[in-house]
């Protein structure tokens, strides 16, 4: 169980860090206003658009992967153990 936790935690930390970098570059207009969750630039070039898409994809990948490793994989393992115990 500890290996699933660390896999999910590692993915969550890595993707969150990369999301914060892209959000800090492109979604922080000033230090007095919204930071990391501010509006995207109005006229982004192709690299900014690509970075924003990658940042959002990393955020969702990290959240979903952490939930999969912390909830779904242990549930599958418990179900398989229950099924094996019941069949014998």
C-alpha positions in Angstrom: 0.0 0.0 0.0 2.9 2.4 0.7 4.1 2.1 -2.9 0.7 3.2 -4.3 0.7 6.1 -1.9 4.2 7.2 -2.9 3.4 6.9 -6.6 0.3 9.1 -6.3 2.1 11.5 -4.0 5.1 11.8 -6.4 2.9 12.4 -9.4 0.8 15.0 -7.5 3.9 16.9 -6.2 5.6 16.9 -9.6 2.6 18.0 -11.6 1.6 20.6 -9.0 5.1 22.1 -9.2 5.0 22.2 -13.0 1.5 23.7 -12.9 2.6 26.4 -10.4 5.5 27.3 -12.7 3.3 27.7 -15.8 0.6 29.5 -13.8 3.2 31.8 -12.3 4.6 32.7 -15.7 1.3 33.3 -17.5 -1.5 33.7 -14.9 0.1 36.2 -12.5 -0.4 39.7 -13.8 0.8 41.4 -10.7 1.8 40.7 -7.2 -1.0 42.8 -5.7 -3.9 40.9 -7.5 -4.7 37.3 -8.2 -1.8 35.0 -8.3 -1.7 31.6 -10.0 -5.4 31.8 -10.6 -5.6 35.1 -12.5 -6.9 35.4 -16.0 -4.9 34.0 -18.9 -3.3 36.6 -21.2 -5.7 38.1 -23.7 -3.5 37.7 -26.8 -1.2 34.8 -26.1 1.3 33.6 -28.7 1.6 30.0 -29.7 4.1 29.2 -26.9 1.9 30.8 -24.3 -1.1 28.9 -25.5 0.9 25.6 -25.5 2.1 26.3 -22.0 -1.3 27.1 -20.7 -2.7 23.9 -22.1 0.1 21.8 -20.7 -0.3 23.5 -17.3 -4.0 22.7 -17.2 -3.4 19.1 -18.4 -0.7 18.6 -15.7 -3.1 19.9 -13.0 -5.9 17.5 -14.0 -3.5 14.6 -14.6 -2.0 15.0 -11.1 -5.3 15.2 -9.4 -6.8 12.2 -11.2 -3.6 10.1 -10.9 -3.4 10.7 -7.2 -7.0 9.7 -6.7 -6.5 6.6 -8.8 -3.4 5.5 -6.8 -4.9 6.4 -3.5 -8.5 5.2 -4.0 -9.0 3.0 -7.0 -5.9 0.8 -6.9 -6.4 -0.1 -3.2 -10.1 -0.8 -3.8 -9.2 -3.2 -6.6 -6.6 -4.9 -4.4 -9.1 -5.3 -1.6 -11.7 -6.6 -3.9 -9.3 -9.2 -5.4 -8.3 -10.3 -1.9 -11.9 -10.6 -0.9 -12.7 -12.6 -4.0 -9.8 -14.9 -3.5 -10.7 -15.4 0.2 -14.3 -16.1 -0.7 -13.5 -18.6 -3.5 -11.3 -20.7 -1.3 
